[in-house]
Amino acid sequence: MRSCGIVVEYNPFHNGHRYHAEKARELSGADVVVAVMSGNFLQRGEPAIVDKWARAQTALQNGVDLVIELPFAWAVQSADYFAKGSIKFLQALNCDALCFGTDSDTVFDYAGYGRFFIEEKAAIDQLFHELPIGWSYPEKMAEVVSRLYPKAQNFPPNHLLGLSYAKENAAYNRPMELFPLPRKDQGYHDQTLPADQFASATGIRQAVLAGEEEVAAFVPREMLQELKQTAISWEDFWPYLNYQLRANSLADLREIYQMTEGLEHRLVEQAAPDFAGFLQTIRTKRYTKPRLQRLLTYVLLQVKVTEIKAEQENSMLHILGFTEQGQKYLNQIKKQVSLPIAAKIGQQEKEKHFLTYRADQIYQLIHPQEQTIGRFPIRV
């Protein structure tokens, strides 16, 4: 069976995601579409609007055959680490191809860029460290790539992720065939809902959380039902985050993963009645919204550097769900898979993926129906 991997978050699953799954199968000629999906906390440092099980089930009902969870230690990270974990999992699952969305406005050779990055890594690292300290990571990478690989001009979010996928993929002896797919929906950050059936996840989330607009035209029926029952945001977790910031000493906060350059002082010196107000008070040009949201997620979960490294080193493939075709594929590859497979989370698996388990426990404070321990994969 030929397989095509996709890297997803589905926050929430919408019509553009269904289109992505359909085109991944079509472009790659795949028999099975394999999704590596973030769990209950996401790459940009946000809680998922609906839980991972609901998102996995909707995906399986709309074109995906197998959904594997990307653990917290890889999922809540900058683009490079997010891509590193995602490609590691798809490679472990023996995927033949990778199809990813891109908002690049020109045809771009991602595979060629991946090979360039591997061959010129020393020059890239040197230039990166020569750039001003005050620049954010995305700004530095954009500058490095634009100087050394001018073909890669323009860095909207999905194009930047595509570059990260390409360079990680090129590092393997058997790179996956790459199929970039131009966005069918609005831009990544578009907040307005259009007249047609494709809207951005950002626009859909804002409409749902504000309770102002109907989103039935933009999401599958299964996801619409979930959104009507549950819609979670950072505001729900604000009391818990505020408690952590007040209860921990500066010395304790300095131990949090990614707490650098005295940021702990900035966090405890600011006050606000809600999360949106707090985020606004701590934002600077140097520290982007995603960077700060990830840091605040680490504070909420009390994540330490050693815990991130330990979970990354003990990676396993947690199966969230599959179709009949997905199950056939698992049976085909199970003897060749390079990482342990977990059909359900028990005590042994919990100890390996303790950060992901902790994230689920925190998520359950707002959404008690989300249960992971002992839960079997969804079958569609």
Secondary structure, DSSP 4 states (H G I P E B T S, - for coil): --EEEEEE--TT--HHHHHHHHHHHHHHT-SEEEEEEE-SB-TTS-B-SS-HHHHHHHHHTTT-SEEEEEPHHHHSS-HHHHHHHHHHHHHHTT-SEEEEEE--SS---HHHHHHHHHHTHHHHHHHHHHS-TTS-HHHHHHHHHHHH-GGG----HHHHHHHHHHHHHHTSSSPPEEEEEE-SSS-TT--S--SSS---HHHHHHHHHHT-S--TTTS-HHHHHHHHH----HHHHHHHHHHHHHHS-HHHHHTBTT--TTHHHHHHH---SSHHHHHHHH--SSS-HHHHHHHHHHHHHT-BHHHHHHHHHT--EEEEEE-HHHHHHHHHHTTT-SS-EESSB-HHHHHHTHHHHHHHHHHHTT-TT---BTPPPEE-
